[in-house]
């Protein structure tokens, strides 16, 4: 997994800018005013990326008074969300100012449960993926409580790294391959895990994290990771290829979940009316042709660990083995059918391929492009069909990033929670 620098500035370009409010001009609502202005200042620091603005620069950029900015920054520094770095002069006169940045001493743990593996990553507020680890795990054959116990052990590794590097863990994000009700910590349906209306206790995955752990859909988290850390396009469909096939819809730099939160179920678009039965209860779904297991089976790859089967498939493709080549080409062709329908329905600007679609892109892409041209000619230009460079870290970054974004949008609530903890 990629341990490189996360361009944290991108994540906050999606946070709606707030207008500054004069605290003295709004008697009786000082608390609300301070909430908004704390968010405004923290958002401004986040947006500047590596430039590390001074208090004077923040005042000029936000329209707040220097005294108000100094007071707000003092709270943010005391809470550990912001760090003071270096000394420099804004001009030839005056005292040197201290730069400000999101603290690298505060972090969030991103976590993922998938059908055959578990993964965790530690992301600090400064935007760096400090640690990541993944282990193979036969999760569809285990009870949810057992899976959560295994994930808690893996998350303990991230917490140990955080402690060793003096990073305080604020909270976590947990991504699962299914429909979720994040408010109730409920997995409504995860067919490939054989989970249905399973109540999870994600808060138990971390020890004493004040913000708890937020539950999310795996494909949606990966799409947000791509938005914030990857290509950064404002409008695209992220296609997640694992045992199942999912998608995250990004419109105007925001995730579209749909009225019921189930938008993006690309894997269950029917691409062959007479196709095989699917885990969702339907038949002829994209997943039955382009999912990981479907490709392995069609390619004649023997059962085994995910890593071994993937290596065997790649070796067969490199050797131009006909059965493997045909399996991947079929997956690309049916993926093209699904994307053609999606492009017509959503007026898609771009598609980003992730998961095993990214790994297999070299062999899958020609059939995919031919299928798109046949079913939706000229609708999606080849240059707008891109491969994610994040690999599996995109899901971890997106899961963690949602928690980081919530802090930026509502730092007052974080400060309050920290004082009550």
N, C-alpha and C positions, 0 to 999 in steps of 0.2 A: 504493500500500500504506500501511497505517496505521503511522505513526511515533510513536504515542502511548505513554503509560506503561503498562507491563505490571504488573498487580497481582501482584507476585511472591509475596505471602503465600499465594495460593491454591495454588501449585505444591507447597508444602511441607505443606499440610494432608493430602496423600496419603502422606506419609512416616510410617511407624509410629513413634510416640514410644518412646524408649528410657528405661529407668529408670537413674538415676545409680548409679554404683558407687564405693565408697570404695577408692582405690588402696592405702592402707595395710592394708586389711582383706582383701586378696586377694593374698598373697605368691605370687611365681612367675607371676602372670598380669598384671603391671603393664602390659605392652604391650597386651593385649586390653582391659583396663579403660580405658586412655587412648584407644584407638580409639573405644570406645562413648561416652565422655564428650566427646570432641571433636565427634562427630556430634550429641550431645545439645545442646551449647552452640550449634553452628552452626545446627542446626535451630531452636532457640529464637529466635535472632536473626532468622532468615528468616521465621518465623511472625509476628513482631511487625509486619512491614510498615513503616509510616512512623513508628512510635513510638520507635525507636532506643533500646533499653534500655541501662541502665548495667550495669557488672559486678555491683553490689549487687543490682539487679533480677533479673539472670540467676541469681545464687546463690539468691535467694528463690524464683524460679520453677522452678528445676531440682532444688533440694534439695542441691546441691553446696556445699562450703564456699567462702567468699570467696577463700581462698588458691588452691584448686583452679581456680576460675573464672578468676582472674587469670592463672594459669600457662597454661591452655588458650587464653584470649583472646590472650595474648602470641604463641603459636605461630600462631594464625589471622591476627593482624595482620601478623606477620613474613612469612607466606606470601603476603600480598596478598589473601586471601579476604575479610577483614573490614577495615573502615576505622573509625577513630575520628572522631567528628564532634561539634563544639560542647562546651559546658560547661553543666551545669545542676544545680540542687540537688534531691535527692530529698525534702528537708524543710528546716526552718529551721536545723538544726544540721549540723555536719560539713562536710567538704570537698566542693566541687562535683564531680560525676561526669561522665565523658565518655560520650556516646552511642555506640552501635555499630550498624553497618549492613553489609549485604553490599556489597562493594566495587564501585564503578562503573569501576574501573581494571582489571578482569578481565572477559573476555567469551568468548562462544562464537559461532561462525558457523553459522547454520542454512542448509542448501542443499537445493534441490529439482531433480530431473530429472523433467520430464513429457514428454508426447508431442510437444508443439509449443512448449515454452518451457523456459528455465532460470531459476532465481531464487536469490538469496542474501540473507541478512540478518544483521546483527551485533547480538547481544543481550548487554548487560552483566549482571553478576551482580545488580546493583541492580534489574533488571527493565525496562530501557528498550531499545526497538528503536532502536538508534543510526543504522542505515543499512539500506536495502534496495534491491535492483535486480532487474529481470527483463528478459530478452531473448527474443524469439521465436527458435526453433531447431527445424529439422525432424529431430528426434532419431530417429524411426523409420527414417529413410533413412541413418543414420550408424552406423558401428561404435561399440561401447561406448567404445573407447579414444579415438575422436575426440570423443565427447560429453564424456568426462571431461576432455579437454584444454580444450575450450571452457568447461566449468564451472570449471576451475582458473583460467582468465583472469578470469572473473567474480568468483570468490572472492578474487582478488588485489585487486579494488576494495574489498572489505570489509576486507581486511588493511591496505590503504593508509589507509582511514579510521581503523581501529584505531590504527595507528602515529601518525597525525596528532593523534589525540585522547588519546594516551598510554594506550591500552587494550591490555593483554597478552592475546592470544588463547590460551585454554587448550586448545581443541579444537573439534570441529565435529560436526554431525549432518547426515546426508545422507538425504533421503527420495526413494524411487522408487515408481512406480505398479505394483507387482507383489509377488509373494511373495518374501521374502528370508530367508536364513540369515545373521543379523547376526554371528554368531561367526566364520563363514568368509568374510565379505564377499562372499557369493554371491547373485546374483539368480536364484532358482530358476525363476521364470516371470513374464514381463512381456509378455503377448500383444500389447498395443497398441504396444509398442516393438519387437516381434519379437525379444525377448531370451529366451534359454532356457539356464539354467545358465551364466550369464556371471559370471566372477570379476572383481571390481572391485578397484581399489587406492585406496580413499578416503583413506588416510593421505597420499597424494601431493597432495591438493587444498590442503593448508595447509603452511606452512613452519615446522617446528620446534614444532608444538603438542604439549605433553607428553601430552595425553590422546588424541591421534589423532582419528579421525573415525568416528562410529558410524553404521552403516547401518540404515535402518528403512523400513517401508511408508508410503507417502504418506498414505493414509486414516487409519491409526493415529496418525501424527504430527499430522494435522489435528484428530483427535478429542481428543488430549491438549492441543493448543493451545486448543481450545474449553473443555476442563475447567479449565485453569489460568488462562486469560485472558478467556474469553468468558462464557457463561451460568453456568458453574460448578455445574451440576446434578450430583448424585452418580451418577445413573443415566440414561443416554440412548444413543441410536443416532445417531452422526454420519454423515450421508450426503454423500459427496464426489462432486461432479459435474464431471467433466473429459471428455476424449475417452472414457475409461472411466467406470464407476460403481463406487465402492467404499464401504466403511463401516467405522467404528471403533466397537466396542462398549465402553461404559463402564459398569461395574457396581461399585457401592460405591466410587466415586472411583478406580477402578483399570481399566486397560485389559485386556480379556479377549481373549487371542490364540488360545485353543484349544490342544489338545494338540500339534498340529503347526504352530501359528503361523499358520494360514490362516483364522481366523474373520473374518467381516465381508465375505465376497465377495458382497455384495448384487447387484452388477451381473450376476452369473451365476446368479441365481435365475430359473427358467423362469416367464415370465408369459404365454406363448402357445405351447402345445405344437406348433403348426404354423408357428411364426414363422421368420424368416430365420436363416441360419447365423451363428454368432458367432465371434470371434477365438479364443475358448477351445477351439473344436472342437465345441461343443454347438450347440443351435439354440433359438430362442425366448427368449433371455436378455433381462433388463431392459435391458442395455446396448444392444441392437440397436434399442430403441425410445426410450430416454431418454438415451443418451450424446450428447455434444456433436455428433459427426459425424452421428449419426442424425437429430437435430433439424434441423441445417443442411440436410441432404439433403431431408428431408420438407418443409421450409419453402421449398425452392427457392432457397436462398441460394447464390450462385455461389462457386466456389473462390477462395481468396485468403488473406490473412493472418488470423490469429485475431482481431486487433483489428477489422479491416475487416468480417469476417463477423459478428462479434458486434454491431457498430454497425448493420449492415444488418438483422439479425434484430430488434433492438430498434426500429428505425425502422418495420419492417413491422408489428410488433405494435402500436406506438403508432398506426399508421394503420388498425388493424383489418383488415389484409390476411388474407383467409380462409385461405390455405394456411399462412401462418406461425402464425396462431391455432390452427388445427387440429393442427399439428405439436406445439405446446407443450401443448395440451390432451391429446393422445394420450400424450405423455411423462408428464404428471401422472397420467393414468388408470392407466398401467401401473406407475408408481412406487407408486401407491396399492395395487395388487395385491401388489407385493413387500413393502411395509411392513405390510400386513394380515397376511400370512403370518409376517413377522418378529415382529410384535407378539404374535401368538398363541403363537409358539414361545418367545420370550424374556421375555414379560410386561413389555414395554417401558413405561416411565413417560413418556418424551418422545423426540421426534425433532428433530434440528437439521439444517437444510438448508444445505449449503455449496457452493462452486464455482458452476457455472452454474445450479444450482437456486436459489441465493440471488439471483443476478442476475435470473432469470426468475420469481421468486416471485409477483410481482403478477399474472401471467397464468397461471401454473402451478397456483397454490394452489387455486382453486375446483374444478378437475377432480380434483386430488389429494384434497381433503377429501370430495368426493362419492364417489370411489372407495373411500376408507377407510370411509365410512359404509355403503356397499353391501356390502363384503366383510367388514368387522369392525365392525359397528354398536356405538357406545358404547365401543369399546375404547381409542381414543386421542383424547382431547378436543382440539378445535381449539386451545385455548390452550397445549397441550403440543406443538404442532407449530410450531417457531420457526425463524427465519432467522438464520444466523450473521452477526454484524457484523464479523467479522475479515477477510473476503474471502480473498485468497491468503496473507496474512501468518500465518494460523493454522498452516499446515504448517511454515513457517519457525520460528515460536515453539515448536511442539511438538517439532520435530527438535532445536532448540537446548536446549529445556527438559529433554529426557531426559538430556543430558550434564550440565546444571547440577544436576539431581536426583541424579545419580550422585556428584557431588562432595559434596553435602550429606549423603548417606547414608554416604560413605566418605572423609571429608577426610584421614584418616591416610594412605591410599593415595596421595592427591594430594600431600600433603606429602613422602612418600617419593619419589614420581616426580619431584618438583621438585628434590629434593636430588641425585638420580642423574642428572638431565638435564644 
